[in-house]
Amino acid sequence: MTLRSTLALLLIASAPALAQPAKTPPPAPAKAPAPTAPDDMQAFDKELDALFTQGGLTSDQAAAAAVKVSPSVQRSVAEIEVAIAQAEAAELSRVPQVSAKAAYTRLSPIDPFILTLPGGGGEFAIQSFENVYTVQGQVGIAVSDYFLRYPKLIDAARLAAQVSKISRHSSELNAGQEARSAYYEWVRAKLQVLIAERQLAQVQTTLKQVRALAEVQRLSRADLMRVESNEAQADQAVIQLRHLASLREEQLRLIIGAPDGQALTVGEDIRTVVAAPDSAQLDALMETAKKQRLDFRVLDTGIAAKEKQRAAEKAGLYPRLSAFGAAEYTNPNQRVFPQEEKFSFTWSVGAQVTWALNDALISNTTDKRLRGETNELRADRATLERGTRIQVLAAQQAVEIAQAALSTSQKGLAAAEEGYRVRRELLNAERATAVELVDAETDLTRARIASLNAKVDLRVALTELSHALGNDAK
């Protein structure tokens, strides 16, 4: 005798008949009132409503919080500071080289130099001074560098600072996308716990009925053990999913920087319908991604910065024109004749053209290194373009699959709701068993699981597509 047929016999049979001894003829059974099945789905809907609370955490809030505490974003901020300092150093290269010196020199004493004047004019003694005081200022200007080197170096440094700023924004977007993914996985885990607990409650309700049948020997022990095994499996699933939900919550806490004592509640009702963008050609989506995504902009700006550095380095291959000037206030001044022990002011200005073989060789090798680094960036851009094409296509397909799954799950949910309604009415009319209603409720619960899961998948797919296209960079 099967489990369902046994339960049907138990529902049809009179309760007083089961209580009478076997040898006493039972009295004529009175017609039992129709059993009423409680609407457990209403309780399930209330539990879902309680899960999504007003003022709880949303995916956008999680993304905003993650940006503030993300280590990658903090590293990008530090890189911006370094790049700005390098840009300022490059601009300071245009400042002329100015130096000043004050010195005192003690000279060893020597005998004066006696100069005999011609024609018997006598002798003239040139004294040597032992103390020399010097105050000197110099200025040097690399004239050719102002036209060939400095503008390109400054442009390259500014582009490098721009790369760091764009990289920071890109890091913020990546941190936000990571937080959104972690948020939806946390919501999915909490839904799984809620549904697993509902399934466990259903199995426990069925088990009570089966045990009652087994006590009056209307059911075999094998059927009882099978249901008990189902309860153990359902209980184990609840334990595993609770641990998974705890893990997902801890991951979300780390990403958004939430303290341990802060309670996290779900503030985004994933049951609401979200609109998906219209399907477009892959080539058109790729053009949009290349225009909007920041990682393309980072590489393009980095390539431009390397080209500026190469142009600046080529200035070392040519002769270098410099201008210089000096002012000197010295006691005694070597340029004054005859020397006197007093301060005298003199000055000098000039220009020079220099060329060094070593500088040219170093500039040539540096240009080769910069050319190689530029080619590396170009290769990285080509790799990024290929990866983005696959990423966009996968995200687009994920959205289409999620939409199809959502449509299918809605049909399955409608069928399960109708099946549950029919089974509930049949049970109330004593034309179905409690086990059949439990089966119908289980099917309805599974259909709602599929529907909720499809809605989560659609939201995840939409965020991934938006991130792949660079829509979040607007």
SVG drawing of the C-alpha trace seen along z (x, -y; Angstrom):
<svg xmlns="http://www.w3.org/2000/svg" viewBox="-24 -107 141 117">
<polyline fill="none" stroke="black" stroke-width="0.4" points="0.0,0.0 1.5,-3.4 1.9,-6.4 -0.7,-8.5 -3.4,-5.7 -2.8,-5.0 -3.2,-8.7 -6.4,-8.8 -7.8,-5.8 -6.9,-7.6 -8.7,-10.8 -11.8,-8.9 -12.0,-6.6 -13.6,-7.8 -11.4,-8.7 -13.6,-6.8 -13.3,-3.7 -9.5,-3.7 -10.0,-4.0 -12.3,-1.0 -10.9,2.4 -10.7,4.8 -13.3,7.3 -16.0,4.7 -18.1,3.8 -17.7,0.0 -20.7,-2.2 -22.0,-3.7 -19.5,-6.5 -20.9,-9.9 -20.0,-12.1 -16.9,-13.9 -16.7,-17.6 -14.6,-18.6 -11.0,-19.3 -9.8,-22.8 -6.2,-23.3 -4.5,-26.4 -3.1,-28.8 0.6,-28.4 1.5,-30.4 0.1,-33.5 2.6,-33.0 5.3,-32.5 4.5,-35.8 4.6,-37.5 8.0,-36.1 9.2,-37.4 7.7,-40.8 9.5,-40.8 12.8,-40.0 12.6,-43.2 12.5,-46.0 12.0,-49.8 15.3,-51.6 17.4,-48.5 20.6,-48.2 20.4,-48.5 22.9,-47.6 23.6,-51.2 24.2,-52.0 26.5,-49.0 28.4,-50.2 28.8,-53.7 30.0,-52.4 32.5,-50.1 34.1,-53.0 35.0,-54.7 36.8,-51.7 38.2,-49.8 42.0,-49.3 42.3,-49.5 40.7,-52.9 43.0,-54.0 46.0,-52.8 44.8,-54.8 44.6,-57.9 48.2,-57.4 49.2,-56.9 47.5,-60.2 49.6,-62.0 52.8,-60.5 51.7,-61.5 50.9,-65.0 54.3,-65.4 56.0,-64.1 54.1,-66.6 55.1,-69.4 58.7,-68.3 58.5,-68.3 57.1,-71.9 59.9,-73.0 62.5,-71.9 61.7,-75.1 63.0,-77.2 66.5,-78.5 69.3,-77.1 70.2,-79.7 72.9,-79.4 74.6,-81.6 77.8,-81.2 79.6,-83.0 83.1,-81.9 86.1,-82.8 89.6,-81.6 92.8,-81.8 95.9,-81.9 99.4,-81.0 101.7,-84.1 104.1,-84.7 106.7,-87.4 105.5,-90.4 106.3,-90.5 108.8,-93.3 108.4,-94.8 111.2,-97.1 110.0,-99.9 112.0,-100.7 114.0,-103.8 115.0,-103.9 111.5,-104.6 112.1,-102.6 110.4,-99.5 106.8,-98.5 105.8,-95.9 102.7,-93.7 101.4,-92.5 99.7,-89.1 96.7,-89.0 96.1,-86.2 92.3,-86.6 89.9,-86.3 86.1,-87.0 83.7,-86.0 80.0,-86.5 78.9,-85.0 75.7,-84.4 75.2,-82.4 72.3,-81.7 72.1,-79.1 69.3,-78.6 69.1,-75.6 67.7,-77.5 67.2,-74.6 65.5,-72.5 62.7,-75.1 61.7,-74.3 62.7,-70.6 62.5,-68.9 60.6,-70.7 57.2,-71.2 57.0,-67.5 58.2,-66.4 55.5,-68.5 52.8,-67.2 53.9,-63.6 53.8,-64.3 50.3,-65.9 49.1,-62.9 50.5,-60.5 48.6,-62.4 45.5,-62.2 46.0,-58.4 46.2,-58.1 42.9,-60.1 41.1,-57.9 42.5,-54.8 41.1,-56.0 37.7,-56.4 38.0,-53.0 38.9,-51.5 35.8,-53.1 33.6,-51.6 35.2,-48.1 34.8,-48.3 31.1,-49.3 30.5,-46.4 32.1,-44.0 29.9,-45.3 26.8,-44.9 27.6,-41.3 28.3,-40.5 25.0,-42.2 22.9,-40.1 24.7,-36.9 23.9,-37.8 20.2,-38.4 20.1,-35.1 21.6,-33.3 19.0,-34.8 16.2,-33.8 17.6,-30.3 17.6,-30.1 14.0,-31.3 12.9,-28.7 14.9,-25.9 13.3,-26.6 9.9,-26.6 10.6,-23.2 11.8,-21.8 8.5,-22.9 6.6,-21.2 8.5,-17.9 8.0,-18.1 4.2,-18.5 4.2,-15.5 6.3,-13.5 3.7,-14.1 1.0,-12.7 3.1,-9.7 4.0,-8.9 0.3,-9.0 -0.4,-6.5 2.6,-4.3 1.3,-4.2 -2.0,-2.6 -0.1,-0.4 -1.6,-2.0 1.9,-2.7 5.0,-0.7 8.1,-1.5 10.1,-1.8 7.8,-4.7 8.3,-6.3 12.0,-6.0 12.0,-7.5 10.2,-10.6 12.5,-10.8 15.4,-10.7 13.9,-13.6 13.5,-15.6 17.2,-15.0 18.3,-16.1 16.1,-19.2 17.5,-20.0 21.1,-19.6 20.2,-21.9 19.0,-24.6 22.3,-24.4 24.4,-24.6 22.5,-27.5 22.6,-29.4 26.4,-29.0 26.5,-30.2 24.3,-33.2 26.6,-34.0 29.6,-33.8 28.0,-36.0 27.1,-38.5 30.7,-38.6 32.0,-39.1 29.6,-42.0 30.6,-43.5 34.3,-43.5 33.6,-45.0 31.4,-47.9 33.3,-48.3 30.3,-47.6 31.1,-47.0 30.3,-43.7 27.6,-45.1 25.7,-46.7 22.7,-44.7 22.3,-44.4 18.8,-44.2 17.7,-43.9 16.2,-47.1 15.9,-46.3 12.9,-44.2 14.1,-42.0 10.5,-40.9 9.9,-44.2 10.2,-44.1 13.3,-45.7 13.4,-46.8 16.1,-45.3 17.7,-47.2 16.8,-46.4 19.1,-43.9 21.7,-45.5 24.4,-44.3 27.7,-43.3 29.7,-45.7 27.6,-48.6 27.9,-47.6 31.7,-47.4 31.8,-50.9 29.9,-52.1 32.2,-50.2 35.3,-51.6 34.0,-55.1 32.7,-54.8 34.9,-52.3 37.6,-54.0 40.2,-51.2 40.3,-52.0 40.8,-55.7 43.6,-54.8 45.6,-52.9 45.0,-55.5 46.2,-58.3 49.2,-56.2 50.2,-55.6 50.0,-59.4 52.2,-60.0 54.8,-57.5 54.9,-59.2 55.5,-62.6 58.3,-61.1 59.9,-59.7 59.7,-63.1 61.3,-64.7 64.1,-62.1 65.1,-62.7 66.3,-66.2 69.4,-64.5 70.5,-63.5 71.1,-67.1 73.5,-69.8 72.4,-71.7 72.3,-75.5 72.7,-77.1 73.0,-80.7 74.7,-81.7 75.5,-84.7 77.4,-85.4 77.9,-88.2 80.8,-88.4 81.6,-90.6 85.0,-89.7 87.7,-91.1 90.2,-91.2 88.9,-90.7 91.2,-88.8 90.0,-90.8 91.0,-94.1 94.6,-95.3 96.4,-96.2 94.7,-94.2 93.5,-96.0 92.2,-94.7 88.6,-95.8 85.4,-94.5 84.9,-94.9 81.9,-93.9 82.3,-92.2 80.0,-90.2 80.0,-87.9 77.5,-86.6 77.7,-84.1 76.3,-81.3 77.5,-77.9 76.6,-75.0 77.5,-71.5 77.1,-68.0 78.1,-64.9 78.4,-61.5 77.4,-59.7 74.2,-61.8 73.3,-60.9 73.9,-57.2 71.8,-57.2 69.0,-59.1 69.0,-56.5 68.7,-53.6 66.1,-55.4 64.0,-56.0 64.2,-52.3 62.9,-51.5 60.1,-53.9 59.1,-52.6 59.0,-49.1 56.8,-50.3 54.5,-52.0 54.2,-48.8 53.3,-47.0 50.5,-49.4 49.2,-49.0 49.3,-45.2 47.4,-45.6 44.8,-47.6 44.4,-45.0 44.0,-42.3 41.5,-44.5 39.5,-45.0 39.3,-41.2 38.4,-40.5 35.8,-43.3 34.1,-41.8 33.8,-38.5 32.7,-40.2 30.0,-42.2 28.7,-39.2 28.6,-37.1 26.8,-39.8 24.3,-40.3 23.6,-36.6 23.3,-36.4 20.6,-39.1 18.7,-37.2 19.0,-33.9 17.8,-35.6 14.8,-37.1 13.9,-33.7 14.3,-32.0 12.1,-34.7 9.4,-34.2 9.6,-30.4 9.6,-30.7 6.5,-33.0 4.6,-30.4 5.7,-27.6 4.7,-29.8 1.3,-30.4 0.8,-26.6 2.0,-25.8 -0.3,-28.4 -3.3,-26.9 -2.3,-23.4 -2.1,-24.4 -5.4,-26.1 -7.1,-23.0 -5.5,-20.7 -6.6,-22.9 -10.2,-23.0 -10.1,-19.2 -8.8,-18.6 -11.5,-20.8 -14.0,-18.7 -12.4,-15.5 -11.4,-14.5 -7.6,-14.9 -5.2,-13.9 -3.0,-16.0 0.1,-14.5 -1.2,-15.7 -1.6,-19.2 1.9,-19.1 3.2,-18.0 1.4,-20.9 2.7,-23.3 6.2,-22.0 5.8,-22.5 4.6,-26.0 7.5,-26.8 10.0,-25.5 8.3,-27.5 8.6,-30.6 12.3,-29.7 12.8,-29.6 11.0,-32.9 13.0,-34.7 16.2,-33.2 15.5,-34.3 14.8,-37.9 18.1,-37.9 19.9,-36.6 18.4,-39.3 19.6,-42.0 23.1,-40.6 23.2,-40.2 22.0,-43.8 24.7,-45.2 27.3,-43.2 26.2,-44.4 26.1,-48.0 29.6,-47.6 30.9,-45.9 29.6,-48.8 30.9,-51.4 27.4,-52.9 28.4,-53.3 31.2,-55.6 28.8,-58.3"/>
</svg>
